Amino acid sequence: MKKYIEIAKTSTKLGLTSFGGPAAHLGYFREEYVLKRKWLDEKLYADIVAVCQFLPGPASSQVGIAIGIMRGGLIGGIVSFLGFTLPSVLLLVLFSALLSSTGSFDSGWLQGLKIVAVTIVAHALIGMQKSLAPDRIRISIAISCAILTLLIPTIVGQFSILIGAGLFGYICFRSDSNETDTNIVLPFGKRTSIFAWLLFFGLLIFLPLLKPFTHSVYYSIFDTYYRVGSLVFGGGHVVLPMLQREVELSPDVFLAGYGAAQAVPGPLFTIASFLGHATAGIPGALLATFAIFLPSFLLVIGILPFWSIIRNKKGIQNALKGINAGVVGILLAALYNPVFTSAVKETSDFIIVLITITLLVIYKWAPYKVVILSAFLGFVFHII
C-alpha cells in the first residue's frame, strides 16, 4: 500500500504541474522519476521513451503507465495513470460545463505556462544528451535526426528517422562491448501480454462491426474514442483533426476544447473528457476518457514483457544506441517547433525563458516552483 501511495503522490504532482505538451512531459518525468526518485536509470528511461514513440497513442502517458507498472505492477500502472490524468480530466469537464462555449482561454498566465515548457524541454535535452549522445557519433546522429524531423514534420517521417537511427546504430556500434542491462521485473508474463494484444485488436475490429446494430450514444462514444486512441500516432496535436472527423460537434466546441486542453496540465488526449461531456454529460466524459486511453494500457502491457527480453540482445542494444540518440534529436526539434515557436513571440517571452532556465539549471529550483513563477511573470507582463 505504501508503494501505491508513493506512486499516487508522485504522479498527481506531475499531473498538476506538467504543462507544455508531450515533449515537456518527458522532461518533467525525467526530472521526477530518474533524477529525483531514481526509480529507473537514464538508459532504461530512454529505452521506454523510444519504444513508446513507436506505439500509437499519447507517448508521455504510456511512459508514465510503463513506469507505474514497473514500480507497482498493474495496479501501480493504473494509479500512475490516474494521478497524471485526473487533474486534467476534472478541469476540462469543469470548462465544458461552465466556459467552453467561448472557446477562449488566452491570458497572461497561460502564456507563462507555454513559455516554461521551453525551459523544461531544454533542461531535459541537456541531461539526456550527456548520457544518450555523449560522443561525436551519437551527437551527429542526434543533430541529423533533429534536422530531418524539422524537414519532414510527419509521423511517417518520425518513424523513418528513428528506424534509420536504429539501423545506423546497429552497424556503427557492432564492435562495442555491451553490458547486460538489468531485466525489467514485471508481475505478469507473456500470456498476459498476448491477451492484451488480442483484446486490443479484438476491440479495434469488432466494435465498428457491431455499431450498426446498436443505437446507444454510449456505445458510439466508446467505439469512436477507442478507435482514435488506437490509430493516432504523434500525440495530442494529431488527435484533434481525427476527432473532428469522427465526432458530431460544432467547430466552436472543438476550438473551445483544444484551447482548454492546452490551458491545463497533463496529456492533451484529455480533450476527450471535454468532448465526451459536451456529447453526453459526465457519463460521456468518463467513458470517452476511458476509451481513448484504454489502447495505451493494452499496448504497454502487450509490449513490456517482450521488450524486457529483447533489449538485452547485442544487436538490439546497438540499435538502441542509435535510436536513443535519435530521440534526443527529435526532442531537440520539438524544442524549436512547436515548443519555442508557439511560446516565444515577444522580447518579454524570451526574458521569462532566460529567468526560468537560470533558476532551473543553475540554482536548481524545483520544476513546480519554476512553473508557478513563469505563470506569474506571464501574467505580470500581460498587464503591464
Secondary structure, 3 states (H helix, E strand, C coil): CHHHHHHHHHHHHHHHHCCCCHHHHHHHHHHHHHHHCCCCCHHHHHHHHHHHHCCCCCHHHHHHHHHHHHHHHHHHHHHHHHHHHHHHHHHHHHHHHHCHHHCCCCCHHHHHHHHHHHHHHHHHHHHHHHHHCCCHHHHHHHHHHHHHHHHCCCHHHHHHHHHHHHHHHHHHCCCCCCCCCCCCCCCCCHHHHHHHHHHHHHHHHHHHHHHHHCCCHHHHHHHHHHHHHHHCCCCHHHHHHHHHHHCCCCHHHHHHHHHHHHHCCCCHHHHHHHHHHHHHHHHHHHHHHHHHHHHHHHHHHHHHHHHHHHCCCHHHHHHHHHHHHHHHHHHHHHHHHHHHHHHCCCHHHHHHHHHHHHHHHHCCCCHHHHHHHHHHHHHHHHHC
